[in-house]
Amino acid sequence: MWGIHRTRYADCNGSEASEETEIVVNIGGVKQVLYGDVLNRYPDTRLAELVDCSLKSSEETSLLCDDYDPDTGEFYFDRDPEAFKCIIEMYYYGEIHMKKGICPICFMKEMEFWKIDSDFLDECCKSHLKEVEDELAEIAEKVKTILVDREGDPSAGGWQRFQMCLWRLMEKPESSLPAHIIAIASFIFILVSSVVMCIGTIPELQVEDSEGKLTDNPTLEVIETVCIGWFTIEYILRLISSPNKIKFVLSFMNIIDFMAIMPFFVVLILTSFGAGVMELANVQQAVQALRIMRIARIFKLARHSSGLQTLTSALKSSFKELGLLLMYMGVGVFLFSALGYTMEQNHPDTLFTSIPQSFWWAVITMTTVGYGDVYPKTTLGRCNAAISFLCGVIAIALPIHPIINNFVMFYNKQQVLETAAKHEIELMALRSGKKDRPGTHKHFCLAGVWDNTARSCHSDIHLLTEEPQGSSRHLTHSLEARFGNMSND
């Protein structure tokens, strides 16, 4: 038998108070003796209702517990004894802490059974619960997305079905073999276009025009035109099939796609106006700037690379660390450039002509690049350079570890979510092939565990508890019913 030591209270005369009603409970095979004065501190809970069970009928008593032995006065509960150890702490300390290894979602169901409000849960445990709920909501969203991609919406009309099929073909490489082939072709076009853009700048491969100026090789221009044609058709098809046109246009990756296509057509339009327009200096500068914008197409690789997507997410979550890095570097550059100018200005051959001009030296020194085009010539200036070098190493090294941790966390989380979604789909396929009894409840526990700065996350998913239907629409309703509240919190 286990339990928490009960404090014995003294009355106003200093004598020890008499023992009140003892309640014996059996939680999953583990006995616990509780006292009525302690339980009555929270009269609205299930345990407090057991104190007055002697005044209740057997039917009312059976509603409070799973079984009751009138001979021994023992109440039986088919509940988790480890979770009950945490529950009973509320009656003694006024708050509840979840022990490590207990599923937060299951623990909340335990609190609901014992009629204990979630406000008694400690703040640190609430934050852990919120993380798990967010994870479950993401898994549920992934499951719904996969099901819609595979089967579509049965209630959709002809055009909507065609639009969804086109969307899966262009955006979901895993949905079918043709979609996978299109994704590979798009990846190849991106690589070819990037290579052609680089090779086209080699003078030996360029040709001279009528005025003797070097221009792009005609063969490379043809390859570039074919690649741009593919990108244009791909973008238009994805825009037509997109369920939300505004969200599609404003998406970061789609903006990159547009920027990779737009320069080609702008240059084509300017060229169609004639040689007179192209000879204008401003137009030539604009054309050169548009040609430089073609390098944006390399970012299109992120659409087909989960690693680049994870890196982008990690950088987004590391804005605070990156901001600290920029702040450290900014303060160091201003400080050491000012000191360098002060120490070097009296030297006859000084390279530090002003503090703003010294910024360049401070930047390349603190970042350990050290071009050597600007360097101090006095002893004090060299000491200042050595200190700036050491401070730069420290300033750069400090934020690196949190950024790496964020990348590892996002990568592991992405792997866990994908595995969880696939397991849910496999479970649905298995259940759709069996004829279970109506109302039969299945429990599927999926533990996604990753370690990040000594933090573990355990998530249990309870899905597919209704009668199996074998349709994505039925599962979507089930997911919305189970996780709708999570996404709204």
HELIX and SHEET records of a PDB file:
HELIX    1   1 GLY A   36  LEU A   39  1                                   4    
HELIX    2   2 ARG A   46  GLU A   49  1                                   4    
HELIX    3   3 CYS A   53  LEU A   55  5                                   3    
HELIX    4   4 SER A   58  LEU A   64  1                                   7    
HELIX    5   5 PRO A   81  TYR A   93  1                                  13    
HELIX    6   6 PRO A  104  PHE A  113  1                                  10    
HELIX    7   7 SER A  118  PHE A  120  5                                   3    
HELIX    8   8 GLU A  123  GLU A  151  1                                  29    
HELIX    9   9 GLY A  158  GLU A  171  1                                  14    
HELIX   10  10 PRO A  173  SER A  175  5                                   3    
HELIX   11  11 LEU A  177  ILE A  199  1                                  23    
HELIX   12  12 PRO A  203  LEU A  205  5                                   3    
HELIX   13  13 PRO A  218  SER A  241  1                                  24    
HELIX   14  14 LYS A  245  LEU A  250  1                                   6    
HELIX   15  15 PHE A  252  SER A  272  1                                  21    
HELIX   16  16 ALA A  275  MET A  278  1                                   4    
HELIX   17  17 ALA A  281  ILE A  292  1                                  12    
HELIX   18  18 MET A  293  HIS A  304  5                                  12    
HELIX   19  19 SER A  306  LYS A  316  1                                  11    
HELIX   20  20 PHE A  319  GLU A  344  1                                  26    
HELIX   21  21 ILE A  355  MET A  366  1                                  12    
HELIX   22  22 THR A  379  ALA A  397  1                                  19    
HELIX   23  23 ILE A  400  SER A  432  1                                  33    
HELIX   24  24 SER A  472  ASN A  488  1                                  17    
SHEET    1   A 4 VAL A  30  TYR A  35  0                                        
SHEET    2   A 4 GLU A  22  ILE A  27 -1                                        
SHEET    3   A 4 GLU A  74  PHE A  77  1                                        
SHEET    4   A 4 ASP A  67  ASP A  69 -1                                        
SHEET    1   B 2 VAL A 207  GLU A 208  0                                        
SHEET    2   B 2 LEU A 214  THR A 215 -1                                        
END                                                                             
